[in-house]
Structure formats: structure tokens, C-alpha cells
Amino acid sequence: MRPGKPVPGELVPGEGATPVASPSGRAQVTVRNGGRFPAYLGSHCDLARASSSLEFDRVPLRGARPDLPAGATIRIAAGETAQIDVIWD
């Protein structure tokens, strides 16, 4: 740490490793795009609220999201099926 007064908005790193949140559950889901256009699932998309053209059982997936790095997306072409890893936070 620097001696003296703190600067407003300054970020001062702490000691040790940063804790990482671990998911409370994992699953793999088969998703089919029954629409006429490609559909995208983003890394932070709540699967229960995903596009209605995507066909899968939504009730057990409340609170789940695709297991992707932040900002990544999955593209599912019209009429295609994809296996998606999902997690609950």
C-alpha cells in the first residue's frame, strides 16, 4: 500500500488469491432450434427465458445459464440440435 491519502476511485489490490465462485450444479442439455432463423445463447442468458424457437424442457432449467466464458455466445442454426453444458450459480 502507498502511504498517504487514498485517491478517490483508486483500486488497491489486496493480499492473496481472488476467490472464485463455484457453480451449485451442472448439466448437459439438448437444445433444438425449431425456428426459421439462427438463434443465439449468450453466456449470461437465463435458459428459462431463452428464445421461444429453442425447444427444450425449461422448467428444470430455471436459474441455469450456458457454461461459457463471459461475453461468449452459442449459435444454433435453424433446424439444428446442439448439446449445451449449463450451470446454476
PLY file of the C-alpha trace (Angstrom):
ply
format ascii 1.0
element vertex 89
property float x
property float y
property float z
element edge 88
property int vertex1
property int vertex2
end_header
0.00 0.00 0.00
1.00 3.55 -0.66
1.49 5.86 2.27
-0.65 9.00 2.31
-4.24 9.81 1.46
-6.23 7.46 -0.79
-7.11 8.78 -4.25
-10.86 8.83 -4.97
-11.76 5.90 -7.27
-8.39 4.23 -6.80
-8.37 0.42 -6.72
-5.95 -1.01 -4.20
-5.33 -4.76 -4.64
-5.48 -6.94 -1.56
-3.22 -9.76 -0.49
-3.67 -13.38 -1.60
-5.70 -15.05 -4.32
-9.08 -13.83 -5.52
-11.90 -16.22 -4.54
-13.76 -17.84 -7.42
-17.45 -18.69 -7.19
-18.17 -22.34 -7.87
-21.40 -23.38 -9.60
-24.05 -25.08 -7.47
-24.95 -27.54 -10.24
-24.05 -28.71 -13.74
-25.94 -30.50 -16.51
-25.90 -31.11 -20.24
-28.99 -30.19 -22.25
-30.05 -30.98 -25.81
-31.48 -27.87 -27.47
-33.18 -27.83 -30.89
-33.82 -24.67 -32.89
-37.31 -25.13 -34.31
-37.36 -21.63 -35.82
-36.61 -20.33 -39.30
-33.60 -18.25 -38.28
-30.39 -18.87 -36.30
-30.71 -18.48 -32.53
-28.02 -17.34 -30.14
-27.48 -18.13 -26.46
-25.25 -15.75 -24.54
-23.04 -16.60 -21.58
-25.38 -14.87 -19.10
-28.71 -15.84 -20.69
-31.22 -17.39 -18.28
-32.24 -20.51 -20.21
-35.82 -20.36 -18.97
-36.13 -17.02 -20.79
-34.32 -18.00 -24.00
-35.89 -17.60 -27.45
-39.17 -19.46 -27.83
-37.85 -21.03 -31.06
-35.44 -23.09 -28.93
-37.03 -26.38 -27.94
-36.07 -27.93 -24.57
-37.66 -28.52 -21.17
-37.42 -25.11 -19.49
-38.92 -25.79 -16.05
-35.96 -27.73 -14.58
-33.54 -25.15 -16.03
-34.80 -22.13 -14.07
-31.78 -20.14 -12.98
-29.40 -22.04 -15.27
-27.17 -20.45 -17.90
-24.80 -21.80 -20.57
-21.36 -22.73 -19.23
-19.44 -20.26 -21.40
-16.78 -17.62 -20.78
-18.16 -14.13 -20.15
-19.32 -12.49 -23.38
-19.29 -15.70 -25.45
-22.30 -16.98 -27.42
-23.50 -20.22 -28.99
-25.13 -20.09 -32.43
-27.70 -22.76 -33.26
-28.72 -22.76 -36.91
-32.37 -23.22 -37.90
-33.43 -26.87 -37.61
-30.21 -27.95 -35.86
-29.67 -29.54 -32.46
-26.87 -28.72 -30.01
-25.59 -30.20 -26.74
-25.05 -27.39 -24.24
-23.32 -27.57 -20.87
-25.24 -25.49 -18.32
-24.55 -24.35 -14.76
-26.52 -22.90 -11.87
-24.85 -20.11 -9.91
0 1
1 2
2 3
3 4
4 5
5 6
6 7
7 8
8 9
9 10
10 11
11 12
12 13
13 14
14 15
15 16
16 17
17 18
18 19
19 20
20 21
21 22
22 23
23 24
24 25
25 26
26 27
27 28
28 29
29 30
30 31
31 32
32 33
33 34
34 35
35 36
36 37
37 38
38 39
39 40
40 41
41 42
42 43
43 44
44 45
45 46
46 47
47 48
48 49
49 50
50 51
51 52
52 53
53 54
54 55
55 56
56 57
57 58
58 59
59 60
60 61
61 62
62 63
63 64
64 65
65 66
66 67
67 68
68 69
69 70
70 71
71 72
72 73
73 74
74 75
75 76
76 77
77 78
78 79
79 80
80 81
81 82
82 83
83 84
84 85
85 86
86 87
87 88
